[in-house]
């Protein structure tokens, strides 16, 4: 069924309703779909623990003024260099 056929059928039904029941037909515009909120990834337990470690290191850095090493999870950062390589060089 095409849109034109559907419109013609609805017009026939509207006219029949007016003729038979003597009523009035009110047409409404379609309501827009609600906006979808962007998907947000929930932090895993490991992500939360890593964030806590970052906060601890930030507090330690502010208190002592020295940098402390951050232990990365393996495979999470392409540029991460293991500490053993740094110590050997």
DSSP file (Angstrom, degrees, kcal/mol; ACC not computed):
  #  RESIDUE AA STRUCTURE BP1 BP2  ACC     N-H-->O    O-->H-N    N-H-->O    O-->H-N    TCO  KAPPA ALPHA  PHI   PSI    X-CA   Y-CA   Z-CA
    1    1 A X              0   0    0      0, 0.0     2,-0.1     0, 0.0     0, 0.0   0.000 360.0 360.0 360.0 127.4    0.0    0.0    0.0
    2    2 A X     >  -     0   0    0      1,-0.1     4,-2.3     4,-0.0     5,-0.2  -0.354 360.0-105.7 -86.9 170.5    1.5    3.3   -1.1
    3    3 A X  H  > S+     0   0    0      1,-0.2     4,-2.7     2,-0.2     5,-0.2   0.889 121.0  52.7 -63.5 -39.0    1.1    6.6    0.8
    4    4 A X  H  > S+     0   0    0      2,-0.2     4,-2.3     1,-0.2    -1,-0.2   0.911 109.8  48.0 -65.0 -41.3   -1.4    7.9   -1.7
    5    5 A X  H  > S+     0   0    0      2,-0.2     4,-2.4     1,-0.2    -1,-0.2   0.909 112.4  49.8 -63.6 -41.6   -3.6    4.8   -1.3
    6    6 A X  H  X S+     0   0    0     -4,-2.3     4,-2.5     2,-0.2    -2,-0.2   0.910 110.4  49.5 -64.2 -42.5   -3.4    5.1    2.5
    7    7 A X  H  X S+     0   0    0     -4,-2.7     4,-2.3     2,-0.2    -1,-0.2   0.916 111.4  49.4 -61.7 -42.8   -4.3    8.8    2.3
    8    8 A X  H  X S+     0   0    0     -4,-2.3     4,-2.2     2,-0.2    -2,-0.2   0.909 111.2  49.5 -63.4 -41.9   -7.3    8.0    0.1
    9    9 A X  H  X S+     0   0    0     -4,-2.4     4,-2.5     1,-0.2    -2,-0.2   0.918 111.4  48.7 -63.7 -43.4   -8.4    5.2    2.4
   10   10 A X  H  X S+     0   0    0     -4,-2.5     4,-2.5     1,-0.2    -1,-0.2   0.881 110.3  51.4 -65.0 -37.4   -8.2    7.5    5.4
   11   11 A X  H  X S+     0   0    0     -4,-2.3     4,-2.5     2,-0.2    -1,-0.2   0.903 110.2  49.5 -65.2 -40.1  -10.2   10.2    3.6
   12   12 A X  H  X S+     0   0    0     -4,-2.2     4,-2.5     2,-0.2    -2,-0.2   0.924 112.4  47.6 -62.9 -43.8  -12.9    7.7    2.8
   13   13 A X  H  X S+     0   0    0     -4,-2.5     4,-2.4     2,-0.2    -2,-0.2   0.897 112.0  50.5 -64.3 -39.4  -13.0    6.5    6.4
   14   14 A X  H  X S+     0   0    0     -4,-2.5     4,-2.3     2,-0.2    -2,-0.2   0.932 112.1  46.3 -62.9 -46.0  -13.2   10.1    7.6
   15   15 A X  H  X S+     0   0    0     -4,-2.5     4,-2.4     1,-0.2    -2,-0.2   0.900 112.5  50.4 -65.1 -40.4  -16.0   10.9    5.2
   16   16 A X  H  X S+     0   0    0     -4,-2.5     4,-3.0     2,-0.2     5,-0.3   0.912 109.8  50.8 -63.4 -42.4  -17.9    7.8    6.2
   17   17 A X  H  X>S+     0   0    0     -4,-2.4     4,-2.3     1,-0.2     6,-0.8   0.918 111.6  47.5 -61.5 -43.4  -17.5    8.6    9.9
   18   18 A X  H  X5S+     0   0    0     -4,-2.3     4,-0.9     4,-0.2    -1,-0.2   0.905 115.8  44.9 -64.6 -40.8  -18.9   12.1    9.3
   19   19 A X  H  <5S+     0   0    0     -4,-2.4    -2,-0.2    -5,-0.2    -1,-0.2   0.921 121.5  36.1 -69.4 -44.6  -21.8   10.8    7.2
   20   20 A X  H  <5S+     0   0    0     -4,-3.0    -3,-0.2    -5,-0.2    -2,-0.2   0.947 133.4  21.5 -77.4 -50.3  -22.8    7.9    9.6
   21   21 A X  H  <5S-     0   0    0     -4,-2.3    -3,-0.2    -5,-0.3    -2,-0.2   0.592  89.7-132.8 -99.2 -12.5  -22.1    9.4   13.0
   22   22 A X     << +     0   0    0     -4,-0.9    -4,-0.2    -5,-0.7    -3,-0.1   0.738  59.5 141.5  67.7  20.2  -22.3   13.1   12.2
   23   23 A X        -     0   0    0     -6,-0.8     2,-0.4     1,-0.0    -1,-0.2  -0.247  52.1-114.7 -89.9 178.4  -19.1   13.6   14.2
   24   24 A X        -     0   0    0     -3,-0.1     2,-0.5    -2,-0.1    -1,-0.0  -0.920  20.0-142.3-115.7 141.1  -16.0   15.7   13.6
   25   25 A X        -     0   0    0     -2,-0.4     2,-0.5   -11,-0.0   -11,-0.0  -0.898  11.6-165.7-107.6 127.0  -12.6   14.3   12.9
   26   26 A X        -     0   0    0     -2,-0.5     2,-0.4     2,-0.0    -2,-0.0  -0.948   7.6-155.8-111.2 126.6   -9.5   16.0   14.4
   27   27 A X        -     0   0    0     -2,-0.5     2,-0.3     0, 0.0    -2,-0.0  -0.819   7.0-159.9-103.3 143.6   -6.2   15.1   13.0
   28   28 A X        -     0   0    0     -2,-0.4     2,-0.2     3,-0.0     3,-0.1  -0.890  21.7-111.7-120.2 148.9   -3.0   15.4   15.0
   29   29 A X        -     0   0    0     -2,-0.3     2,-0.1     1,-0.1     3,-0.0  -0.488  46.6 -94.5 -73.2 149.9    0.6   15.7   13.9
   30   30 A X        -     0   0    0     -2,-0.2     2,-0.3     1,-0.1    -1,-0.1  -0.392  40.1-114.5 -65.7 140.9    2.8   12.7   14.8
   31   31 A X        -     0   0    0      1,-0.1    -1,-0.1    -2,-0.1     3,-0.1  -0.577  33.8-113.0 -75.4 137.2    4.7   13.1   18.0
   32   32 A X        -     0   0    0     -2,-0.3     2,-0.1     1,-0.1    -1,-0.1  -0.382  34.2-101.6 -69.6 149.7    8.5   13.3   17.5
   33   33 A X        -     0   0    0      1,-0.1    -1,-0.1    -2,-0.1     3,-0.1  -0.435  45.8 -99.9 -66.2 143.0   10.5   10.4   18.9
   34   34 A X        -     0   0    0      1,-0.1     2,-0.1    -2,-0.1    -1,-0.1  -0.338  44.2 -98.7 -64.6 147.8   12.3   11.3   22.2
   35   35 A X        -     0   0    0      1,-0.1     2,-0.4    -3,-0.1    -1,-0.1  -0.433  35.9-126.9 -68.2 137.8   15.9   12.2   21.8
   36   36 A X        -     0   0    0     -2,-0.1     2,-0.2    -3,-0.1    -1,-0.1  -0.692  17.6-131.0 -85.7 135.6   18.3    9.4   22.6
   37   37 A X        -     0   0    0     -2,-0.4     3,-0.1     1,-0.1    -1,-0.0  -0.604  35.0 -96.6 -80.9 146.5   20.9   10.1   25.1
   38   38 A X        -     0   0    0     -2,-0.2     2,-0.2     1,-0.1    -1,-0.1  -0.339  43.7-103.1 -64.7 144.7   24.4    9.1   24.1
   39   39 A X        -     0   0    0     -3,-0.1     2,-0.5     1,-0.0    -1,-0.1  -0.459  37.0-159.3 -69.3 135.2   25.6    5.8   25.4
   40   40 A X        -     0   0    0     -2,-0.2     2,-0.4    -3,-0.1    -1,-0.0  -0.972  14.8-127.4-121.8 131.2   27.9    6.0   28.3
   41   41 A X        -     0   0    0     -2,-0.5     2,-0.3     1,-0.1     3,-0.0  -0.582  22.6-131.7 -76.5 129.8   30.3    3.3   29.4
   42   42 A X        -     0   0    0     -2,-0.4     2,-0.2     1,-0.1    -1,-0.1  -0.630  28.8-108.0 -79.8 139.8   30.0    2.3   33.0
   43   43 A X        -     0   0    0     -2,-0.3    -1,-0.1     1,-0.1     2,-0.1  -0.471  31.7-136.8 -70.3 133.5   33.4    2.1   34.8
   44   44 A X     >  -     0   0    0     -2,-0.2     4,-2.4     1,-0.1     5,-0.2  -0.273  30.1 -98.6 -79.4 174.3   34.5   -1.4   35.6
   45   45 A X  H  > S+     0   0    0      1,-0.2     4,-2.4     2,-0.2     5,-0.2   0.891 126.7  51.0 -61.8 -39.3   36.0   -2.3   38.9
   46   46 A X  H  > S+     0   0    0      2,-0.2     4,-2.5     1,-0.2    -1,-0.2   0.903 108.9  50.5 -66.3 -39.9   39.5   -2.1   37.4
   47   47 A X  H  > S+     0   0    0      2,-0.2     4,-2.2     1,-0.2    -2,-0.2   0.905 111.3  48.7 -63.2 -40.5   38.7    1.4   35.9
   48   48 A X  H  X S+     0   0    0     -4,-2.4     4,-2.2     2,-0.2    -2,-0.2   0.913 111.6  48.9 -65.4 -42.5   37.6    2.5   39.4
   49   49 A X  H  X S+     0   0    0     -4,-2.4     4,-2.2     1,-0.2    -2,-0.2   0.899 111.0  50.6 -64.4 -39.7   40.7    1.2   41.1
   50   50 A X  H  X S+     0   0    0     -4,-2.5     4,-2.2     2,-0.2    -1,-0.2   0.907 109.7  50.3 -64.2 -41.3   42.9    2.8   38.5
   51   51 A X  H  X S+     0   0    0     -4,-2.2     4,-2.1     1,-0.2    -1,-0.2   0.891 109.4  51.5 -63.7 -39.2   41.1    6.2   39.0
   52   52 A X  H  X S+     0   0    0     -4,-2.2     4,-2.5     2,-0.2    -1,-0.2   0.910 108.8  50.8 -63.5 -41.5   41.6    5.8   42.8
   53   53 A X  H  X S+     0   0    0     -4,-2.2     4,-2.7     1,-0.2    -2,-0.2   0.897 108.5  52.1 -63.4 -39.5   45.3    5.2   42.2
   54   54 A X  H  X S+     0   0    0     -4,-2.2     4,-2.3     2,-0.2    -1,-0.2   0.912 110.3  48.4 -61.9 -41.2   45.6    8.3   40.1
   55   55 A X  H  X S+     0   0    0     -4,-2.1     4,-2.4     2,-0.2    -2,-0.2   0.909 111.0  50.5 -65.1 -41.4   43.9   10.3   42.8
   56   56 A X  H  X S+     0   0    0     -4,-2.5     4,-2.6     1,-0.2    -2,-0.2   0.930 112.0  47.4 -61.7 -44.5   46.3    8.9   45.4
   57   57 A X  H  X S+     0   0    0     -4,-2.7     4,-2.5     1,-0.2    -1,-0.2   0.882 110.5  52.1 -64.8 -37.6   49.3    9.7   43.3
   58   58 A X  H  X S+     0   0    0     -4,-2.3     4,-2.1     2,-0.2    -1,-0.2   0.911 111.4  46.6 -65.1 -41.4   48.0   13.2   42.6
   59   59 A X  H  X S+     0   0    0     -4,-2.4     4,-2.1     2,-0.2    -2,-0.2   0.906 113.1  49.7 -66.0 -40.9   47.6   13.8   46.4
   60   60 A X  H  X S+     0   0    0     -4,-2.6     4,-2.6     1,-0.2     5,-0.4   0.877 110.3  50.7 -65.0 -37.8   51.1   12.3   47.0
   61   61 A X  H  X S+     0   0    0     -4,-2.5     4,-2.3     1,-0.2    -1,-0.2   0.899 111.1  48.0 -66.7 -41.3   52.6   14.6   44.4
   62   62 A X  H  < S+     0   0    0     -4,-2.1    -2,-0.2    -5,-0.2    -1,-0.2   0.888 115.4  45.2 -66.6 -38.0   51.0   17.6   45.8
   63   63 A X  H  < S+     0   0    0     -4,-2.1    -2,-0.2    -5,-0.2    -1,-0.2   0.922 129.1  22.3 -73.6 -44.0   52.1   16.8   49.4
   64   64 A X  H  < S-     0   0    0     -4,-2.6    -3,-0.2     2,-0.2    -2,-0.2   0.698  90.4-133.2 -99.3 -21.3   55.7   15.8   48.5
   65   65 A X  S  < S+     0   0    0     -4,-2.3     2,-0.3    -5,-0.4    -4,-0.2   0.541  70.4 112.9  79.0   5.8   56.3   17.7   45.3
   66   66 A X        -     0   0    0     -6,-0.4     2,-0.4    -5,-0.1    -1,-0.3  -0.797  68.9-117.2-111.3 153.2   57.8   14.5   43.8
   67   67 A X        -     0   0    0     -2,-0.3     2,-0.4    -3,-0.1    -9,-0.1  -0.699  24.9-159.4 -87.9 139.4   56.6   12.3   41.0
   68   68 A X        -     0   0    0     -2,-0.4    -7,-0.1   -11,-0.1     2,-0.0  -0.914  28.1-100.4-116.0 146.4   55.7    8.7   41.9
   69   69 A X        -     0   0    0     -2,-0.4     2,-0.5     1,-0.1    -1,-0.0  -0.338  28.0-142.9 -67.6 144.4   55.5    5.9   39.2
   70   70 A X        -     0   0    0     -2,-0.0     2,-0.8   -13,-0.0    -1,-0.1  -0.936  11.5-138.8-106.5 126.8   52.1    4.9   38.0
   71   71 A X        -     0   0    0     -2,-0.5     2,-0.2    11,-0.0   -18,-0.1  -0.773  21.3-152.7 -89.6 113.2   51.7    1.1   37.3
   72   72 A X        -     0   0    0     -2,-0.8     2,-0.3     1,-0.1     3,-0.0  -0.498  20.6-108.7 -83.4 151.9   49.7    0.7   34.1
   73   73 A X    >   -     0   0    0     -2,-0.2     3,-1.7     1,-0.1     4,-0.4  -0.629  49.8 -96.8 -73.0 138.4   47.6   -2.3   33.4
   74   74 A X  T 3  S+     0   0    0     -2,-0.3    -1,-0.1     1,-0.3    -3,-0.0  -0.304 105.1  12.7 -60.3 136.4   49.4   -4.4   30.6
   75   75 A X  T 3  S+     0   0    0      2,-0.3    -1,-0.3     5,-0.1     3,-0.1   0.515  96.1 104.9  80.7   5.1   48.1   -3.7   27.2
   76   76 A X  S <  S+     0   0    0     -3,-1.7     2,-0.4     1,-0.2    -2,-0.1   0.718  80.5  37.5 -90.9 -20.7   46.1   -0.6   28.1
   77   77 A X    >   -     0   0    0     -4,-0.4     3,-0.9     1,-0.1    -2,-0.3  -0.993  61.6-153.4-135.8 130.0   48.5    2.0   26.6
   78   78 A X  T 3  S+     0   0    0     -2,-0.4    -1,-0.1     1,-0.2    -2,-0.0   0.871 100.2  48.2 -67.1 -36.5   50.5    1.7   23.4
   79   79 A X  T 3  S+     0   0    0      2,-0.1    -1,-0.2     0, 0.0     2,-0.2   0.405  81.6 122.6 -87.5   3.4   53.2    4.1   24.7
   80   80 A X    <   -     0   0    0     -3,-0.9     2,-0.5     1,-0.0    -5,-0.1  -0.482  45.7-161.0 -70.4 131.3   53.6    2.4   28.0
   81   81 A X        -     0   0    0     -2,-0.2    -2,-0.1     2,-0.0     5,-0.1  -0.952  23.0-114.2-113.8 128.8   57.1    1.3   28.7
   82   82 A X    >>  -     0   0    0     -2,-0.5     4,-1.4     1,-0.1     3,-0.7  -0.297  21.5-124.7 -61.2 146.5   57.8   -1.4   31.3
   83   83 A X  H 3> S+     0   0    0      1,-0.2     4,-2.4     2,-0.2     5,-0.2   0.781 107.4  64.6 -64.3 -27.6   59.8   -0.1   34.3
   84   84 A X  H 3> S+     0   0    0      1,-0.2     4,-1.6     2,-0.2    -1,-0.2   0.881 102.1  48.8 -65.7 -35.7   62.4   -2.8   33.8
   85   85 A X  H <> S+     0   0    0     -3,-0.7     4,-1.3     2,-0.2    -1,-0.2   0.903 111.5  49.7 -68.5 -40.4   63.4   -1.3   30.4
   86   86 A X  H  < S+     0   0    0     -4,-1.4    -2,-0.2     1,-0.2     3,-0.2   0.891 110.5  50.1 -64.4 -38.9   63.6    2.1   31.9
   87   87 A X  H  < S+     0   0    0     -4,-2.4    -1,-0.2     1,-0.2    -2,-0.2   0.846 108.7  52.7 -69.4 -32.7   65.8    0.9   34.8
   88   88 A X  H  <        0   0    0     -4,-1.6    -1,-0.2     1,-0.2    -2,-0.2   0.769 360.0 360.0 -74.8 -25.2   68.2   -0.9   32.4
   89   89 A X     <        0   0    0     -4,-1.3    -1,-0.2    -3,-0.2    -2,-0.2   0.484 360.0 360.0 -85.5 360.0   68.8    2.2   30.2
